[in-house]
Amino acid sequence: MIIYFGNNHIPFTFSQQQLPNVNDPSLKIDRVADGLQSPTSMAFLTNNSLLIAQKEGTLSMLDLNNPTNIEPILELSNVNSKNERGLLGITIDNNKSGESSIFLYVTETRTQLDQETQDTASNDDLRNRVYKYEWDEVEQRLSNPKIILDLPAGPGTNHQGGKIKIGPDNQLYVVIGELQREGQLQNFREGPEPDDSGVIFRVNPVDGSPSNNNPFIEANNGDKGGNNNLLAKYYAYGIRNSFGFDFDPITGKLWDTENGENLYDEINIVESGFNSGWKLIMGPFSKSEAITENDLVNFQGSHYSDPLLSWEQSRGITDLEFFKSDNLGQKYANNIFVGDITRGNLFFLQVNENRNGLQFDNEPNIANDHIASSEEEISSITLGTGFKGITDVETGPDGNLYILTYSRADGGQGALYRISENTTQ
């Protein structure tokens, strides 16, 4: 296996390791690319090219027609990649004029706007920032970075969040974890005021200003402009940590994943103003002893709702993808794939008829309590195994499913897989 680094084209050699397993004989899995170092997120730039973000700060382009070569197209400076920090998220906005903007989420000690400043090891200078870059299709390069969001990155080195997407409303959605803080956004009434931790942002992708009709836009004394409103940019709060969300292609509603501390990883529908309940509630409300909804920090316009599914034992659920294709068969179209980082499983979940929950036809116990507890119950929603760790799942322009992997046991080495129809059956 060859790992790439620097600014040169480096050829890959493919690993001889066994492919992951998919338990549906109508599907097949192929390894598209190997030797990726610490890949965290991906985004399709064209039908044949894919951008891959790597934790240490490299953004690379993969040509799907020639996946044995990969080109680093941007090397970010001042990146802090300790623990769960680093270059974590990427999304692309193709606007009406035909131009493309590329958004990146990165933990850094100094901004990408000042390359002359020396790095510092001080946590006081660490920030999570979302940048907007212009994409030059002719030159194949990114330029003119602009800071869209400037967010905290501590004190915790974990729970940084990092996933970003353009929603069907053309607004930019960004998730950040709670950074091990205990403030009002973590439902501590006497804690610090809102501080941009444990929230999902919804902002204008042009300049990062609060989006129109955000749920808390009028929260502080009716400040409609949002200039002095600490909550104005928030769509949801009370989130422990998330590394996956997507929009239902039928309803446009936002769904997310959330990691529990040691119990109750979650899948939620995130309605505007959602309070996910952390640090008082994780998993079903009924499992939180001596807690009532009145104990939560309820900002004007907020609401709590139970997760649609919880894994009783936390396993590091990562990305969630609505499969926007029927290439794998009608069973999979517009339903959900979810990955995990600790065991490398790929889960498949079917949305119910009203698209306001999940259906578990083969497992009445999950249908009853919305908790996957036993190995038998977990197996009933598992489609693939052996991925080592999954960081991103995306529907490709070719209508197939792409899975980005990251093996913590192997120093962050990763690969890109494709699941498609098995035409030999």
Protein Blocks (a to p, Z undefined) as FASTA:
>chain_A
ZZdehjbdcdddddfbdcdddfbfkbccddfbghiahiabdcdfblmbccdddfklpacd
ddfklmmbccdfbdcehiafehjbcjfbdcddddfkopacdddddddfbdfklmkbccdf
bfklgccddddddddfklopaehiacfbdcdfbfbfghnljpacddfkopacddddekop
acfknopaklccdehiaiacdddfknopacehiaklmmngoianommmmklmpcbghifb
dcbdcddfklopacdddddfkgopadddddehiaehiakbgcjfklmghiafklpccdeh
iacdddfbdcfbaghiabdcdddbfknojklgopacdddfklopacdddddfkopaccdf
klmklmmnopafbfmlmmmmcfbghklpacbdcddfkopacdddddfknnopacdddddd
dfkZZ
